[in-house]
């Protein structure tokens, strides 16, 4: 079942603090997308205080967060995975 990964950033100055970890985070995300696990993701804006990613499974979302350079560096204060029943849009039951 598709799952949402929610990040809650630990710092108000996340943009500045993420700089040394950004390339690793983006490479990690790209690899998950190439494996077909990460379907869509990005930060929440105004304010940029978190992010949301859509994964094919809860297991993939947990594995991603557990190895994400942002999480490992302490930039994410809290994260959670929630299974998601998409009602409209992409045919997620084929994922």
Backbone atoms as SQL, in Angstrom:
CREATE TABLE atoms (id INTEGER PRIMARY KEY, chain TEXT, resi INTEGER, resn TEXT, atom TEXT, x REAL, y REAL, z REAL);
INSERT INTO atoms VALUES
  (1, 'A', 1, 'UNK', 'N', 0.842, -1.178, 0.000),
  (2, 'A', 1, 'UNK', 'CA', 0.000, 0.000, 0.000),
  (3, 'A', 1, 'UNK', 'C', 0.888, 1.241, 0.000),
  (4, 'A', 2, 'UNK', 'N', 0.557, 2.243, -0.792),
  (5, 'A', 2, 'UNK', 'CA', 1.337, 3.485, -0.788),
  (6, 'A', 2, 'UNK', 'C', 1.392, 4.092, 0.612),
  (7, 'A', 3, 'UNK', 'N', 2.495, 4.759, 0.889),
  (8, 'A', 3, 'UNK', 'CA', 2.697, 5.357, 2.208),
  (9, 'A', 3, 'UNK', 'C', 3.318, 6.731, 2.078),
  (10, 'A', 4, 'UNK', 'N', 2.984, 7.584, 3.028),
  (11, 'A', 4, 'UNK', 'CA', 3.526, 8.933, 3.099),
  (12, 'A', 4, 'UNK', 'C', 4.573, 8.987, 4.195),
  (13, 'A', 5, 'UNK', 'N', 5.695, 9.599, 3.880),
  (14, 'A', 5, 'UNK', 'CA', 6.740, 9.874, 4.858),
  (15, 'A', 5, 'UNK', 'C', 6.680, 11.359, 5.164),
  (16, 'A', 6, 'UNK', 'N', 6.452, 11.693, 6.421),
  (17, 'A', 6, 'UNK', 'CA', 6.411, 13.082, 6.864),
  (18, 'A', 6, 'UNK', 'C', 7.684, 13.388, 7.642),
  (19, 'A', 7, 'UNK', 'N', 8.363, 14.454, 7.251),
  (20, 'A', 7, 'UNK', 'CA', 9.506, 14.968, 8.007),
  (21, 'A', 7, 'UNK', 'C', 9.086, 16.259, 8.688),
  (22, 'A', 8, 'UNK', 'N', 9.520, 16.424, 9.920),
  (23, 'A', 8, 'UNK', 'CA', 9.353, 17.676, 10.666),
  (24, 'A', 8, 'UNK', 'C', 10.772, 18.157, 10.964),
  (25, 'A', 9, 'UNK', 'N', 11.167, 19.241, 10.332),
  (26, 'A', 9, 'UNK', 'CA', 12.535, 19.720, 10.472),
  (27, 'A', 9, 'UNK', 'C', 12.810, 20.205, 11.894),
  (28, 'A', 10, 'UNK', 'N', 14.037, 19.993, 12.334),
  (29, 'A', 10, 'UNK', 'CA', 14.428, 20.296, 13.706),
  (30, 'A', 10, 'UNK', 'C', 14.769, 21.769, 13.921),
  (31, 'A', 11, 'UNK', 'N', 15.079, 22.491, 12.849),
  (32, 'A', 11, 'UNK', 'CA', 15.585, 23.862, 12.993),
  (33, 'A', 11, 'UNK', 'C', 14.862, 24.817, 12.053),
  (34, 'A', 12, 'UNK', 'N', 14.659, 26.029, 12.520),
  (35, 'A', 12, 'UNK', 'CA', 14.056, 27.054, 11.660),
  (36, 'A', 12, 'UNK', 'C', 14.977, 27.422, 10.507),
  (37, 'A', 13, 'UNK', 'N', 16.292, 27.318, 10.710),
  (38, 'A', 13, 'UNK', 'CA', 17.252, 27.649, 9.654),
  (39, 'A', 13, 'UNK', 'C', 17.681, 26.391, 8.883),
  (40, 'A', 14, 'UNK', 'N', 16.704, 25.537, 8.616),
  (41, 'A', 14, 'UNK', 'CA', 16.962, 24.279, 7.907),
  (42, 'A', 14, 'UNK', 'C', 17.694, 24.512, 6.586),
  (43, 'A', 15, 'UNK', 'N', 17.300, 25.542, 5.844),
  (44, 'A', 15, 'UNK', 'CA', 17.934, 25.810, 4.542),
  (45, 'A', 15, 'UNK', 'C', 19.446, 25.948, 4.658),
  (46, 'A', 16, 'UNK', 'N', 19.904, 26.648, 5.656),
  (47, 'A', 16, 'UNK', 'CA', 21.337, 26.836, 5.835),
  (48, 'A', 16, 'UNK', 'C', 22.005, 25.555, 6.350),
  (49, 'A', 17, 'UNK', 'N', 21.386, 24.909, 7.300),
  (50, 'A', 17, 'UNK', 'CA', 21.976, 23.719, 7.915),
  (51, 'A', 17, 'UNK', 'C', 22.037, 22.521, 6.967),
  (52, 'A', 18, 'UNK', 'N', 21.134, 22.464, 5.991),
  (53, 'A', 18, 'UNK', 'CA', 21.093, 21.304, 5.104),
  (54, 'A', 18, 'UNK', 'C', 22.211, 21.300, 4.069),
  (55, 'A', 19, 'UNK', 'N', 22.828, 22.438, 3.818),
  (56, 'A', 19, 'UNK', 'CA', 23.784, 22.577, 2.726),
  (57, 'A', 19, 'UNK', 'C', 24.840, 21.475, 2.676),
  (58, 'A', 20, 'UNK', 'N', 25.537, 21.148, 3.759),
  (59, 'A', 20, 'UNK', 'CA', 26.573, 20.117, 3.651),
  (60, 'A', 20, 'UNK', 'C', 26.029, 18.705, 3.418),
  (61, 'A', 21, 'UNK', 'N', 24.735, 18.511, 3.605),
  (62, 'A', 21, 'UNK', 'CA', 24.132, 17.182, 3.496),
  (63, 'A', 21, 'UNK', 'C', 23.229, 17.038, 2.272),
  (64, 'A', 22, 'UNK', 'N', 23.027, 18.140, 1.548),
  (65, 'A', 22, 'UNK', 'CA', 22.048, 18.161, 0.460),
  (66, 'A', 22, 'UNK', 'C', 22.395, 17.210, -0.675),
  (67, 'A', 23, 'UNK', 'N', 23.630, 17.182, -1.119),
  (68, 'A', 23, 'UNK', 'CA', 24.002, 16.301, -2.235),
  (69, 'A', 23, 'UNK', 'C', 23.759, 14.839, -1.875),
  (70, 'A', 24, 'UNK', 'N', 24.109, 14.459, -0.657),
  (71, 'A', 24, 'UNK', 'CA', 23.876, 13.085, -0.218),
  (72, 'A', 24, 'UNK', 'C', 22.394, 12.759, -0.119),
  (73, 'A', 25, 'UNK', 'N', 21.612, 13.695, 0.380),
  (74, 'A', 25, 'UNK', 'CA', 20.164, 13.505, 0.483),
  (75, 'A', 25, 'UNK', 'C', 19.546, 13.343, -0.904),
  (76, 'A', 26, 'UNK', 'N', 19.925, 14.221, -1.829),
  (77, 'A', 26, 'UNK', 'CA', 19.363, 14.147, -3.179),
  (78, 'A', 26, 'UNK', 'C', 19.772, 12.865, -3.898),
  (79, 'A', 27, 'UNK', 'N', 21.006, 12.417, -3.702),
  (80, 'A', 27, 'UNK', 'CA', 21.450, 11.155, -4.305),
  (81, 'A', 27, 'UNK', 'C', 20.670, 9.986, -3.709),
  (82, 'A', 28, 'UNK', 'N', 20.433, 10.035, -2.416),
  (83, 'A', 28, 'UNK', 'CA', 19.647, 9.000, -1.732),
  (84, 'A', 28, 'UNK', 'C', 18.223, 8.963, -2.298),
  (85, 'A', 29, 'UNK', 'N', 17.622, 10.128, -2.481),
  (86, 'A', 29, 'UNK', 'CA', 16.266, 10.215, -3.031),
  (87, 'A', 29, 'UNK', 'C', 16.232, 9.735, -4.478),
  (88, 'A', 30, 'UNK', 'N', 17.217, 10.132, -5.268),
  (89, 'A', 30, 'UNK', 'CA', 17.262, 9.715, -6.671),
  (90, 'A', 30, 'UNK', 'C', 17.389, 8.198, -6.784),
  (91, 'A', 31, 'UNK', 'N', 18.195, 7.596, -5.941),
  (92, 'A', 31, 'UNK', 'CA', 18.360, 6.140, -5.963),
  (93, 'A', 31, 'UNK', 'C', 17.041, 5.447, -5.619),
  (94, 'A', 32, 'UNK', 'N', 16.315, 5.976, -4.625),
  (95, 'A', 32, 'UNK', 'CA', 15.016, 5.395, -4.268),
  (96, 'A', 32, 'UNK', 'C', 14.016, 5.548, -5.407),
  (97, 'A', 33, 'UNK', 'N', 14.065, 6.678, -6.098),
  (98, 'A', 33, 'UNK', 'CA', 13.177, 6.891, -7.243),
  (99, 'A', 33, 'UNK', 'C', 13.526, 5.928, -8.385),
  (100, 'A', 34, 'UNK', 'N', 14.808, 5.743, -8.634),
  (101, 'A', 34, 'UNK', 'CA', 15.229, 4.833, -9.701),
  (102, 'A', 34, 'UNK', 'C', 14.846, 3.388, -9.400),
  (103, 'A', 35, 'UNK', 'N', 14.803, 3.019, -8.137),
  (104, 'A', 35, 'UNK', 'CA', 14.355, 1.672, -7.739),
  (105, 'A', 35, 'UNK', 'C', 12.838, 1.540, -7.825),
  (106, 'A', 36, 'UNK', 'N', 12.144, 2.663, -8.047),
  (107, 'A', 36, 'UNK', 'CA', 10.691, 2.650, -8.125),
  (108, 'A', 36, 'UNK', 'C', 9.997, 2.724, -6.784),
  (109, 'A', 37, 'UNK', 'N', 10.733, 3.039, -5.720),
  (110, 'A', 37, 'UNK', 'CA', 10.166, 3.098, -4.368),
  (111, 'A', 37, 'UNK', 'C', 9.617, 4.477, -4.023),
  (112, 'A', 38, 'UNK', 'N', 10.321, 5.512, -4.420),
  (113, 'A', 38, 'UNK', 'CA', 9.929, 6.896, -4.141),
  (114, 'A', 38, 'UNK', 'C', 9.219, 7.444, -5.375),
  (115, 'A', 39, 'UNK', 'N', 7.965, 7.827, -5.202),
  (116, 'A', 39, 'UNK', 'CA', 7.165, 8.308, -6.330),
  (117, 'A', 39, 'UNK', 'C', 7.177, 9.821, -6.461),
  (118, 'A', 40, 'UNK', 'N', 7.234, 10.512, -5.333),
  (119, 'A', 40, 'UNK', 'CA', 7.124, 11.967, -5.332),
  (120, 'A', 40, 'UNK', 'C', 7.546, 12.467, -3.968),
  (121, 'A', 41, 'UNK', 'N', 8.198, 13.602, -3.914),
  (122, 'A', 41, 'UNK', 'CA', 8.570, 14.139, -2.619),
  (123, 'A', 41, 'UNK', 'C', 9.107, 15.540, -2.709),
  (124, 'A', 42, 'UNK', 'N', 9.084, 16.236, -1.581),
  (125, 'A', 42, 'UNK', 'CA', 9.652, 17.566, -1.521),
  (126, 'A', 42, 'UNK', 'C', 9.250, 18.284, -0.259),
  (127, 'A', 43, 'UNK', 'N', 9.864, 19.457, -0.038),
  (128, 'A', 43, 'UNK', 'CA', 9.609, 20.207, 1.197),
  (129, 'A', 43, 'UNK', 'C', 8.271, 20.931, 1.175),
  (130, 'A', 44, 'UNK', 'N', 7.765, 21.169, 2.362),
  (131, 'A', 44, 'UNK', 'CA', 6.612, 22.045, 2.542),
  (132, 'A', 44, 'UNK', 'C', 7.148, 23.477, 2.608),
  (133, 'A', 45, 'UNK', 'N', 6.424, 24.399, 2.043),
  (134, 'A', 45, 'UNK', 'CA', 6.899, 25.784, 1.996),
  (135, 'A', 45, 'UNK', 'C', 5.966, 26.727, 2.742),
  (136, 'A', 46, 'UNK', 'N', 6.543, 27.840, 3.145),
  (137, 'A', 46, 'UNK', 'CA', 5.825, 28.966, 3.759),
  (138, 'A', 46, 'UNK', 'C', 5.074, 28.551, 5.009),
  (139, 'A', 47, 'UNK', 'N', 5.704, 28.090, 6.033),
  (140, 'A', 47, 'UNK', 'CA', 7.147, 28.008, 6.229),
  (141, 'A', 47, 'UNK', 'C', 7.707, 26.650, 5.782),
  (142, 'A', 48, 'UNK', 'N', 9.010, 26.622, 5.501),
  (143, 'A', 48, 'UNK', 'CA', 9.670, 25.365, 5.174),
  (144, 'A', 48, 'UNK', 'C', 10.024, 24.697, 6.500),
  (145, 'A', 49, 'UNK', 'N', 9.072, 23.943, 7.012),
  (146, 'A', 49, 'UNK', 'CA', 9.265, 23.310, 8.311),
  (147, 'A', 49, 'UNK', 'C', 9.157, 21.785, 8.256),
  (148, 'A', 50, 'UNK', 'N', 9.038, 21.248, 7.059),
  (149, 'A', 50, 'UNK', 'CA', 8.934, 19.804, 6.913),
  (150, 'A', 50, 'UNK', 'C', 8.911, 19.406, 5.460),
  (151, 'A', 51, 'UNK', 'N', 8.684, 18.124, 5.232),
  (152, 'A', 51, 'UNK', 'CA', 8.627, 17.584, 3.872),
  (153, 'A', 51, 'UNK', 'C', 7.686, 16.393, 3.862),
  (154, 'A', 52, 'UNK', 'N', 7.215, 16.056, 2.663),
  (155, 'A', 52, 'UNK', 'CA', 6.349, 14.900, 2.472),
  (156, 'A', 52, 'UNK', 'C', 6.842, 14.145, 1.249),
  (157, 'A', 53, 'UNK', 'N', 6.920, 12.817, 1.381),
  (158, 'A', 53, 'UNK', 'CA', 7.297, 11.949, 0.269),
  (159, 'A', 53, 'UNK', 'C', 6.282, 10.823, 0.147),
  (160, 'A', 54, 'UNK', 'N', 6.012, 10.410, -1.085),
  (161, 'A', 54, 'UNK', 'CA', 5.107, 9.298, -1.357),
  (162, 'A', 54, 'UNK', 'C', 5.951, 8.097, -1.765),
  (163, 'A', 55, 'UNK', 'N', 5.802, 7.010, -1.038),
  (164, 'A', 55, 'UNK', 'CA', 6.522, 5.769, -1.310),
  (165, 'A', 55, 'UNK', 'C', 5.550, 4.662, -1.691),
  (166, 'A', 56, 'UNK', 'N', 6.053, 3.661, -2.359),
  (167, 'A', 56, 'UNK', 'CA', 5.222, 2.533, -2.768),
  (168, 'A', 56, 'UNK', 'C', 4.799, 1.676, -1.586),
  (169, 'A', 57, 'UNK', 'N', 5.620, 1.615, -0.545),
  (170, 'A', 57, 'UNK', 'CA', 5.309, 0.805, 0.643),
  (171, 'A', 57, 'UNK', 'C', 5.815, 1.501, 1.898),
  (172, 'A', 58, 'UNK', 'N', 5.251, 1.112, 3.025),
  (173, 'A', 58, 'UNK', 'CA', 5.718, 1.634, 4.308),
  (174, 'A', 58, 'UNK', 'C', 7.148, 1.184, 4.578),
  (175, 'A', 59, 'UNK', 'N', 7.476, -0.034, 4.181),
  (176, 'A', 59, 'UNK', 'CA', 8.828, -0.551, 4.393),
  (177, 'A', 59, 'UNK', 'C', 9.863, 0.307, 3.661),
  (178, 'A', 60, 'UNK', 'N', 9.546, 0.685, 2.425),
  (179, 'A', 60, 'UNK', 'CA', 10.462, 1.529, 1.653),
  (180, 'A', 60, 'UNK', 'C', 10.627, 2.895, 2.308),
  (181, 'A', 61, 'UNK', 'N', 9.544, 3.457, 2.836),
  (182, 'A', 61, 'UNK', 'CA', 9.602, 4.760, 3.499),
  (183, 'A', 61, 'UNK', 'C', 10.456, 4.692, 4.762),
  (184, 'A', 62, 'UNK', 'N', 10.267, 3.651, 5.562),
  (185, 'A', 62, 'UNK', 'CA', 11.064, 3.475, 6.786),
  (186, 'A', 62, 'UNK', 'C', 12.547, 3.308, 6.447),
  (187, 'A', 63, 'UNK', 'N', 12.835, 2.493, 5.440),
  (188, 'A', 63, 'UNK', 'CA', 14.231, 2.266, 5.048),
  (189, 'A', 63, 'UNK', 'C', 14.867, 3.558, 4.547),
  (190, 'A', 64, 'UNK', 'N', 14.121, 4.339, 3.786),
  (191, 'A', 64, 'UNK', 'CA', 14.632, 5.609, 3.270),
  (192, 'A', 64, 'UNK', 'C', 14.997, 6.535, 4.424),
  (193, 'A', 65, 'UNK', 'N', 14.056, 6.746, 5.341),
  (194, 'A', 65, 'UNK', 'CA', 14.302, 7.669, 6.454),
  (195, 'A', 65, 'UNK', 'C', 15.467, 7.189, 7.312),
  (196, 'A', 66, 'UNK', 'N', 15.570, 5.901, 7.528),
  (197, 'A', 66, 'UNK', 'CA', 16.625, 5.364, 8.373),
  (198, 'A', 66, 'UNK', 'C', 18.023, 5.568, 7.837),
  (199, 'A', 67, 'UNK', 'N', 18.135, 5.800, 6.531),
  (200, 'A', 67, 'UNK', 'CA', 19.444, 5.984, 5.906),
  (201, 'A', 67, 'UNK', 'C', 19.624, 7.370, 5.286),
  (202, 'A', 68, 'UNK', 'N', 18.665, 8.265, 5.468),
  (203, 'A', 68, 'UNK', 'CA', 18.722, 9.594, 4.850),
  (204, 'A', 68, 'UNK', 'C', 19.759, 10.471, 5.560),
  (205, 'A', 69, 'UNK', 'N', 20.673, 11.086, 4.794),
  (206, 'A', 69, 'UNK', 'CA', 21.653, 11.979, 5.411),
  (207, 'A', 69, 'UNK', 'C', 21.032, 13.107, 6.248),
  (208, 'A', 70, 'UNK', 'N', 19.870, 13.599, 5.885),
  (209, 'A', 70, 'UNK', 'CA', 19.216, 14.634, 6.686),
  (210, 'A', 70, 'UNK', 'C', 18.839, 14.093, 8.065),
  (211, 'A', 71, 'UNK', 'N', 18.310, 12.891, 8.117),
  (212, 'A', 71, 'UNK', 'CA', 17.934, 12.278, 9.390),
  (213, 'A', 71, 'UNK', 'C', 19.183, 11.974, 10.209),
  (214, 'A', 72, 'UNK', 'N', 20.175, 11.383, 9.566),
  (215, 'A', 72, 'UNK', 'CA', 21.405, 11.002, 10.262),
  (216, 'A', 72, 'UNK', 'C', 22.150, 12.210, 10.820),
  (217, 'A', 73, 'UNK', 'N', 22.020, 13.363, 10.171),
  (218, 'A', 73, 'UNK', 'CA', 22.677, 14.585, 10.630),
  (219, 'A', 73, 'UNK', 'C', 21.865, 15.333, 11.693),
  (220, 'A', 74, 'UNK', 'N', 20.668, 14.839, 12.017),
  (221, 'A', 74, 'UNK', 'CA', 19.849, 15.489, 13.030),
  (222, 'A', 74, 'UNK', 'C', 19.037, 16.661, 12.526),
  (223, 'A', 75, 'UNK', 'N', 18.934, 16.823, 11.208),
  (224, 'A', 75, 'UNK', 'CA', 18.159, 17.929, 10.655),
  (225, 'A', 75, 'UNK', 'C', 16.658, 17.676, 10.734),
  (226, 'A', 76, 'UNK', 'N', 16.284, 16.416, 10.846),
  (227, 'A', 76, 'UNK', 'CA', 14.880, 16.037, 10.971),
  (228, 'A', 76, 'UNK', 'C', 14.638, 15.707, 12.439),
  (229, 'A', 77, 'UNK', 'N', 13.810, 16.515, 13.085),
  (230, 'A', 77, 'UNK', 'CA', 13.546, 16.321, 14.502),
  (231, 'A', 77, 'UNK', 'C', 12.608, 15.157, 14.762),
  (232, 'A', 78, 'UNK', 'N', 11.704, 14.916, 13.826),
  (233, 'A', 78, 'UNK', 'CA', 10.732, 13.843, 13.956),
  (234, 'A', 78, 'UNK', 'C', 10.322, 13.421, 12.556),
  (235, 'A', 79, 'UNK', 'N', 10.096, 12.126, 12.382),
  (236, 'A', 79, 'UNK', 'CA', 9.534, 11.656, 11.128),
  (237, 'A', 79, 'UNK', 'C', 8.542, 10.547, 11.423),
  (238, 'A', 80, 'UNK', 'N', 7.586, 10.388, 10.510),
  (239, 'A', 80, 'UNK', 'CA', 6.585, 9.351, 10.670),
  (240, 'A', 80, 'UNK', 'C', 6.147, 8.845, 9.301),
  (241, 'A', 81, 'UNK', 'N', 5.731, 7.596, 9.271),
  (242, 'A', 81, 'UNK', 'CA', 5.236, 6.964, 8.056),
  (243, 'A', 81, 'UNK', 'C', 3.778, 6.610, 8.280),
  (244, 'A', 82, 'UNK', 'N', 2.940, 6.963, 7.305),
  (245, 'A', 82, 'UNK', 'CA', 1.510, 6.653, 7.367),
  (246, 'A', 82, 'UNK', 'C', 1.091, 5.985, 6.068),
  (247, 'A', 83, 'UNK', 'N', 0.383, 4.856, 6.173),
  (248, 'A', 83, 'UNK', 'CA', -0.175, 4.248, 4.972),
  (249, 'A', 83, 'UNK', 'C', -1.262, 5.163, 4.430),
  (250, 'A', 84, 'UNK', 'N', -1.422, 5.142, 3.100),
  (251, 'A', 84, 'UNK', 'CA', -2.287, 6.123, 2.449),
  (252, 'A', 84, 'UNK', 'C', -3.171, 5.446, 1.418),
  (253, 'A', 85, 'UNK', 'N', -4.456, 5.687, 1.501),
  (254, 'A', 85, 'UNK', 'CA', -5.422, 5.215, 0.514),
  (255, 'A', 85, 'UNK', 'C', -5.716, 6.363, -0.437),
  (256, 'A', 86, 'UNK', 'N', -5.042, 6.394, -1.553),
  (257, 'A', 86, 'UNK', 'CA', -5.294, 7.443, -2.541),
  (258, 'A', 86, 'UNK', 'C', -6.625, 7.145, -3.225),
  (259, 'A', 87, 'UNK', 'N', -7.510, 8.111, -3.238),
  (260, 'A', 87, 'UNK', 'CA', -8.824, 7.902, -3.832),
  (261, 'A', 87, 'UNK', 'C', -8.941, 8.361, -5.272),
  (262, 'A', 88, 'UNK', 'N', -8.092, 9.296, -5.668),
  (263, 'A', 88, 'UNK', 'CA', -8.174, 9.884, -7.001),
  (264, 'A', 88, 'UNK', 'C', -6.773, 10.103, -7.521),
  (265, 'A', 89, 'UNK', 'N', -6.584, 10.011, -8.818),
  (266, 'A', 89, 'UNK', 'CA', -5.296, 10.328, -9.408),
  (267, 'A', 89, 'UNK', 'C', -4.595, 9.105, -9.944),
  (268, 'A', 90, 'UNK', 'N', -3.310, 9.035, -9.741),
  (269, 'A', 90, 'UNK', 'CA', -2.503, 7.932, -10.227),
  (270, 'A', 90, 'UNK', 'C', -3.075, 6.620, -9.706),
  (271, 'A', 91, 'UNK', 'N', -3.067, 5.638, -10.535),
  (272, 'A', 91, 'UNK', 'CA', -3.606, 4.331, -10.169),
  (273, 'A', 91, 'UNK', 'C', -2.635, 3.613, -9.243),
  (274, 'A', 92, 'UNK', 'N', -2.706, 3.935, -7.941),
  (275, 'A', 92, 'UNK', 'CA', -1.738, 3.430, -6.996),
  (276, 'A', 92, 'UNK', 'C', -1.895, 1.960, -6.690),
  (277, 'A', 93, 'UNK', 'N', -3.034, 1.357, -7.014),
  (278, 'A', 93, 'UNK', 'CA', -3.184, -0.065, -6.752),
  (279, 'A', 93, 'UNK', 'C', -2.347, -0.894, -7.724),
  (280, 'A', 94, 'UNK', 'N', -1.806, -0.263, -8.749),
  (281, 'A', 94, 'UNK', 'CA', -0.924, -0.946, -9.704),
  (282, 'A', 94, 'UNK', 'C', 0.543, -0.809, -9.318),
  (283, 'A', 95, 'UNK', 'N', 0.807, -0.025, -8.269),
  (284, 'A', 95, 'UNK', 'CA', 2.190, 0.208, -7.839),
  (285, 'A', 95, 'UNK', 'C', 2.706, -1.009, -7.126);
